[in-house]
Amino acid sequence: GVDENLLDVNDDGEVILKTKVDGIDGQAKLAEVLKSYQLEGHLNKQNMEVVELKKTLESEKQQVQTATTQKLGELDRVLQIASMQLNAQYSAIDWNNLRATDPVEYNNKRIEYSDHQNALKQAFDYLEANRNETQKKIIERETKSLFDKVPEWKDQKAFEQGKQELFSGVAHWGFTPEEAAASLDHRILLMARDAISYRKLQDA
């Protein structure tokens, strides 16, 4: 199936292929072409494996972040319950009467209550720090996914324009700009963008 005019034999009896790259004539040995083809196939296979590995790692990363968010939510609920129990426990104490009748026990209870409050505050601070870090990673991941789907938004000016169009567009369905901006899932933003485009087509 190869044009015979593209084939030739050199002085060593090797089959060569006539080539043309950027308008310049050349030639390549058939063995070199075969080697190049095999190398290209090998590289393509490796590239596909790298792409699949990247997808797997991204999926696992997203699963870890989701699990972390769920665990932080559970920790928040536990700390809230612990805080309510602590307040209920110590609000039941008649502090004025205890101070008058047993000053030593009064001081001990005050110190104990303060220690528990400090421990809870440290736990809440730890929770907030981890929540902020997790949210930051989610925003970075979703922003990258959004820009991969809408490459033109990598330009800051185009992104600001697109964002304003998105915010004004979702108002048709009763969403405020704050509600639209609160979405961390790039898929929701893409769905909203497509819905706005479809509505514009209908209006036209």
C-alpha positions in Angstrom: 0.0 0.0 0.0 3.0 2.3 0.0 3.7 4.4 -3.1 6.7 2.8 -4.9 8.1 6.2 -5.6 8.7 6.6 -1.9 10.9 3.5 -1.7 14.5 3.1 -2.7 17.6 0.9 -2.0 20.9 2.5 -1.0 24.4 1.2 -2.0 24.4 -1.1 1.0 21.2 -2.8 -0.1 19.1 -1.4 2.7 15.5 -0.3 2.0 15.1 3.4 2.5 12.0 5.7 2.5 12.0 9.1 0.8 10.8 11.7 3.2 9.9 15.4 3.1 9.9 17.5 6.3 9.0 21.2 6.1 9.5 21.0 2.3 13.0 19.6 2.5 13.6 16.2 0.9 15.4 13.5 2.9 15.5 9.8 3.4 15.4 7.3 6.3 16.3 3.7 6.5 13.4 1.3 6.9 15.0 -0.1 10.1 15.2 3.4 11.6 11.5 4.1 10.7 10.6 0.8 12.4 12.6 1.7 15.4 11.1 5.2 15.6 7.6 3.7 15.3 8.3 1.2 18.1 9.7 4.0 20.3 6.7 6.2 19.6 4.4 3.4 20.5 6.3 2.7 23.7 6.2 6.4 24.6 2.5 6.7 23.8 1.8 3.7 26.1 3.9 5.2 28.9 2.1 8.5 28.4 -1.3 6.8 28.7 -0.1 5.0 31.8 1.0 8.3 33.3 -2.4 9.9 32.5 -4.3 7.0 34.1 -2.0 7.1 37.1 -2.6 10.9 37.4 -6.4 10.3 37.2 -6.2 7.6 39.9 -4.1 9.9 42.2 -6.5 12.8 41.7 -9.4 10.6 42.5 -7.7 9.2 45.6 -6.7 12.7 46.7 -10.3 13.9 46.3 -11.5 10.9 48.4 -9.0 11.7 51.1 -10.1 15.3 51.2 -13.8 14.3 51.3 -13.1 11.8 54.1 -11.1 14.5 56.0 -14.0 17.0 55.6 -16.4 14.4 57.0 -14.2 13.6 60.0 -13.8 17.3 60.7 -17.6 17.6 60.7 -17.9 14.7 63.1 -15.2 16.3 65.4 -17.1 19.6 65.3 -20.3 17.9 66.5 -18.4 16.1 69.3 -16.8 19.3 70.5 -20.1 21.1 70.4 -21.7 18.4 72.5 -18.8 18.5 74.9 -19.0 22.2 75.2 -22.8 22.1 76.0 -22.2 19.3 78.6 -19.4 21.3 80.2 -21.5 24.5 80.5 -24.5 22.5 81.8 -22.3 20.8 84.4 -20.8 24.0 85.8 -23.9 26.2 85.4 -25.6 23.9 87.9 -23.1 24.9 90.6 -24.2 27.7 93.1 -20.9 29.6 92.8 -21.8 32.3 95.3 -22.9 29.8 97.9 -19.8 27.6 97.3 -17.5 30.6 97.6 -19.1 31.5 100.9 -19.1 28.0 102.4 -16.0 26.4 100.9 -13.5 28.8 99.4 -11.0 26.0 98.7 -13.5 23.9 96.7 -14.6 27.1 95.0 -11.1 27.8 93.7 -10.6 24.2 92.7 -13.8 24.2 90.7 -13.0 27.5 89.0 -9.5 26.2 88.0 -11.0 22.9 86.8 -13.6 24.8 84.8 -11.0 27.0 83.3 -8.8 24.1 82.3 -11.7 22.4 80.6 -12.5 25.5 78.7 -8.9 26.0 77.6 -8.8 22.3 76.4 -12.0 22.8 74.4 -10.7 26.1 72.9 -7.5 24.4 71.8 -9.6 21.6 70.2 -11.8 24.2 68.4 -8.7 26.1 67.2 -7.2 22.9 65.9 -10.5 22.1 64.1 -10.7 25.5 62.6 -7.1 25.4 61.3 -7.6 22.0 59.7 -10.9 23.1 58.2 -9.4 26.2 56.7 -6.5 24.1 55.3 -8.8 21.5 53.9 -11.0 24.2 52.3 -8.0 25.8 50.8 -6.9 22.5 49.2 -10.5 21.9 47.9 -10.6 25.4 46.4 -7.2 24.9 44.7 -8.3 21.5 43.3 -11.7 22.8 42.0 -10.1 25.9 40.5 -7.7 23.8 38.6 -10.5 21.5 37.4 -12.5 24.6 36.4 -9.7 26.1 34.4 -9.0 22.7 32.7 -12.6 22.7 31.5 -12.7 26.4 30.6 -9.0 27.2 29.6 -9.9 30.8 28.6 -10.7 31.6 32.2 -7.0 31.2 33.1 -6.8 34.8 31.9 -7.8 36.9 34.9 -9.7 39.4 32.9 -11.7 36.7 31.1 -12.3 34.9 34.4 -13.7 38.1 36.1 -15.9 38.7 33.1 -17.1 35.1 33.1 -17.7 35.2 36.8 -19.8 38.3 36.6 -21.9 36.8 33.7 -22.3 33.7 35.8 -23.4 35.6 38.9 -25.9 37.7 37.0 -27.2 34.7 35.0 -28.0 32.6 38.0 -30.2 35.4 39.4 -32.8 34.2 36.9 -33.3 31.1 39.1 -33.3 33.1 42.4 -29.6 32.7 43.4 -27.7 35.5 44.9 -24.0 36.2 43.8 -23.0 35.1 47.4 -24.8 31.8 47.0 -23.2 31.2 43.6 -19.7 32.1 44.9 -20.1 29.8 47.9 -20.1 26.7 45.6 -16.8 24.9 45.8 -17.7 22.2 43.2 -16.6 23.2 39.8 -19.1 20.9 38.2 -22.0 23.0 39.6 -20.4 26.1 38.1 -20.1 24.4 34.7 -23.8 23.3 34.9 -24.8 26.8 35.7 -22.7 28.2 32.8 -24.3 25.7 30.4 -27.8 26.5 31.7 -27.2 30.2 31.2 -25.9 29.6 27.6 -29.0 27.5 26.8 -31.4 30.1 28.2 -29.6 32.8 26.1 -30.2 30.6 23.0 -33.9 30.2 23.9 -34.2 34.0 24.3 -32.6 34.5 20.9 
